[in-house]
């Protein structure tokens, strides 16, 4: 009973701290981006550094208040033409992946509803021009815009092919419309980023209850080459899902030994 109450206290305090730093960071971000044109050729580097800074702030806040250890993090390529497919376990997945990059930042395909009402985050989605989608109303125009963005992006692109967070930690069925639109745009070097241990705190209430107890771990598998001129996206993505499921099982097996 005491431990459970302590976990609630730590999780609630951590969530409050995250909200507070987001509120503080929002006006700083607005001023920074207003001044970015003055940085000239350093503009893109500063954008990437700012994004990765906030990813690490999120993870460090969780570490400080709840004792969660995220390192060692896997190394994820930050090159143009890199497509990162990640299983979706929690609200920490985006900062987790961003913190894995040594340079640049991942351009995430993101739900449109997150572009409003969240301090710093919503403004960041607009400033970084992340492709926004509505999974319930996935229209042809959204797919065309996603294809155009993927064709011209100078940074690695990232997407959760499951579309939404897992409820039991397992890999869900892939929603391939968005991924296929990305794959059709250009040749890709595809990496699978597999994370485990965070699914029990997928929602905010679960975050408060269980974040102090999680022990996240992850692995990167790949690269796998895809060329839209010669490869079929449907069997390719079926193979990627099988590899992700196998990688998750091996990750769990290794952590048990």
C-alpha positions in Angstrom: 0.0 0.0 0.0 2.8 2.4 0.9 4.8 1.5 -2.2 1.7 2.0 -4.4 1.0 5.4 -2.8 4.6 6.4 -3.3 4.4 5.4 -7.0 1.3 7.5 -7.4 3.1 10.5 -5.8 6.2 10.1 -7.9 4.2 9.7 -11.1 1.9 12.6 -10.4 4.8 14.8 -9.5 6.6 13.8 -12.6 3.6 14.6 -14.8 3.2 18.0 -13.2 6.9 18.7 -13.7 6.6 17.7 -17.4 3.6 20.0 -17.8 5.5 22.8 -16.1 8.6 22.6 -18.3 6.4 22.5 -21.4 4.6 25.7 -20.3 7.9 27.4 -19.6 9.5 26.1 -22.8 6.6 27.2 -25.1 7.4 31.0 -25.1 11.1 30.3 -25.3 10.6 28.2 -28.4 8.5 31.0 -30.0 11.2 33.6 -29.4 13.9 31.2 -30.6 12.1 30.4 -33.9 11.4 34.1 -34.4 15.2 34.7 -34.2 16.2 31.7 -36.2 16.4 33.5 -39.6 19.3 35.5 -38.1 21.4 32.4 -37.6 21.9 31.9 -41.4 23.5 28.6 -42.3 23.3 27.4 -38.7 19.5 27.5 -38.9 18.9 23.8 -39.5 21.5 22.7 -37.0 19.9 24.8 -34.3 16.4 23.4 -35.1 17.8 19.8 -34.7 19.6 20.7 -31.5 16.5 22.2 -30.0 14.3 19.2 -30.9 16.8 16.7 -29.4 17.3 18.9 -26.3 13.6 18.7 -25.5 13.5 15.0 -26.1 16.3 14.5 -23.6 14.6 16.9 -21.1 11.5 14.8 -21.2 13.4 11.6 -20.5 15.6 13.2 -17.9 12.5 14.5 -16.1 11.2 11.0 -15.9 14.5 9.7 -14.7 14.9 12.3 -12.0 11.4 12.0 -10.5 10.7 8.3 -11.1 14.1 6.7 -11.4 13.5 5.3 -14.9 16.7 4.5 -16.7 16.5 4.9 -20.5 20.1 4.3 -21.4 21.9 2.8 -23.1 19.9 4.0 -26.0 20.3 2.4 -29.5 21.9 4.4 -32.2 19.5 5.5 -35.0 20.7 7.0 -38.3 19.9 10.6 -38.9 20.4 10.6 -42.7 18.0 11.8 -45.4 16.4 8.8 -47.0 16.1 6.9 -43.7 12.7 5.6 -42.7 12.2 4.6 -39.1 9.4 2.2 -38.3 8.7 2.1 -34.5 6.2 0.1 -32.5 4.0 2.3 -30.4 3.9 1.7 -26.7 3.6 5.0 -24.9 3.4 8.7 -24.8 7.2 8.7 -24.4 7.9 7.0 -27.8 8.6 10.2 -29.8 11.1 11.7 -27.3 12.6 8.3 -26.8 13.3 7.9 -30.6 14.5 11.5 -31.0 17.0 11.0 -28.2 18.5 8.0 -30.1 19.6 10.2 -33.0 23.2 11.5 -32.9 22.3 14.3 -35.4 19.2 15.8 -37.0 15.7 14.9 -35.7 13.0 12.5 -36.9 10.1 13.9 -38.9 7.1 12.1 -37.3 3.8 11.4 -39.0 1.6 12.8 -36.2 -2.1 12.8 -35.4 -3.7 16.1 -36.3 -5.4 16.5 -32.9 -2.0 17.0 -31.2 -1.4 20.2 -33.2 -3.7 22.1 -30.8 -3.8 22.6 -27.1 -0.5 21.1 -25.9 2.1 23.7 -24.7 5.3 23.6 -26.7 4.4 20.4 -28.5 1.6 21.7 -30.6 3.6 24.7 -31.7 6.6 22.4 -32.4 4.5 20.3 -34.7 3.7 23.4 -36.7 7.1 24.9 -36.7 8.8 21.7 -37.8 6.1 21.1 -40.4 5.4 17.5 -39.3 2.9 15.8 -41.6 -0.4 15.8 -39.7 -3.0 13.1 -40.4 -6.4 12.1 -39.2 -6.5 8.3 -38.9 -10.3 8.3 -38.8 -10.6 10.3 -42.0 -7.5 9.3 -43.9 -8.2 11.1 -47.2 -6.5 11.0 -50.6 -5.4 14.5 -50.1 -3.6 13.6 -46.8 -1.9 10.7 -48.6 -0.8 12.9 -51.4 0.6 15.5 -49.0 2.4 12.7 -47.1 4.0 11.4 -50.3 5.1 14.9 -51.3 6.6 15.6 -47.8 8.4 12.2 -47.9 9.8 12.8 -51.3 11.5 16.1 -50.3 12.3 15.7 -46.7 16.0 16.3 -45.7 15.7 14.5 -42.4 14.9 10.9 -41.4 11.2 10.2 -41.4 9.4 8.2 -38.7 6.0 6.6 -38.4 4.2 4.2 -36.1 2.8 1.6 -38.6 0.4 0.3 -35.9 -1.3 3.7 -35.9 -2.1 3.7 -32.2 -0.6 2.5 -28.9 -0.7 -1.2 -28.1 -2.9 -2.2 -25.2 -1.0 -5.4 -24.2 2.6 -4.7 -25.4 2.3 -6.9 -28.5 2.7 -5.6 -32.1 -0.7 -4.6 -33.5 -1.9 -5.0 -37.0 -0.2 -2.5 -39.3 -2.2 0.3 -40.9 -0.3 0.5 -44.2 -1.9 3.4 -46.0 0.4 6.1 -44.6 3.5 3.9 -44.8 2.7 2.9 -48.4 2.4 6.6 -49.3 5.8 7.2 -47.8 7.4 4.2 -49.4 6.1 5.2 -52.9 7.9 8.5 -52.8 11.6 7.5 -53.1 14.1 4.8 -52.3 14.5 4.2 -48.5 16.8 2.7 -46.0 14.4 1.3 -43.5 15.2 0.7 -39.8 13.0 -1.0 -37.3 13.1 0.6 -33.8 11.7 -1.8 -31.3 11.0 -0.7 -27.7 9.5 -2.6 -24.8 8.6 -2.0 -21.2 6.6 1.2 -21.7 3.3 -0.1 -22.8 1.9 -0.3 -19.2 2.0 3.5 -19.0 0.5 4.2 -22.4 -2.2 6.6 -21.1 -1.8 9.5 -18.7 -3.6 7.7 -15.8 -1.4 4.7 -16.3 1.6 7.0 -16.5 0.9 8.3 -13.1 0.3 4.8 -11.6 3.1 2.8 -13.2 5.9 5.0 -14.7 8.1 4.4 -11.6 8.0 0.7 -12.2 8.9 0.5 -15.9 12.3 -0.7 -17.2 12.4 0.2 -20.9 14.7 -1.4 -23.4 15.0 -1.2 -27.1 16.9 -2.4 -30.2 17.3 -1.3 -33.8 17.1 -3.8 -36.6 18.1 -3.1 -40.2 18.7 -1.4 -42.6 16.3 -2.9 -45.2 16.3 -1.4 -48.6 13.1 -0.4 -50.4 12.9 0.9 -53.9 9.4 1.8 -55.2 10.5 1.1 -58.8 11.2 -2.6 -58.0 9.6 -3.5 -54.6 6.0 -4.1 -53.6 5.1 -2.3 -50.4 2.5 -4.8 -49.2 4.7 -7.9 -48.8 7.6 -5.6 -47.7 5.5 -4.3 -44.8 4.3 -7.8 -44.0 7.9 -8.8 -43.7 8.7 -5.7 -41.6 5.9 -6.7 -39.1 7.2 -10.2 -38.8 10.7 -8.9 -38.2 9.4 -6.5 -35.6 7.5 -9.2 -33.8 10.6 -11.5 -33.8 12.8 -8.6 -32.6 10.4 -7.9 -29.7 10.3 -11.5 -28.7 14.1 -11.7 -28.7 14.4 -8.4 -26.8 12.2 -9.9 -24.1 14.1 -13.2 -24.1 17.4 -11.4 -23.7 16.1 -9.3 -20.8 15.0 -12.5 -19.0 18.4 -14.1 -19.2 
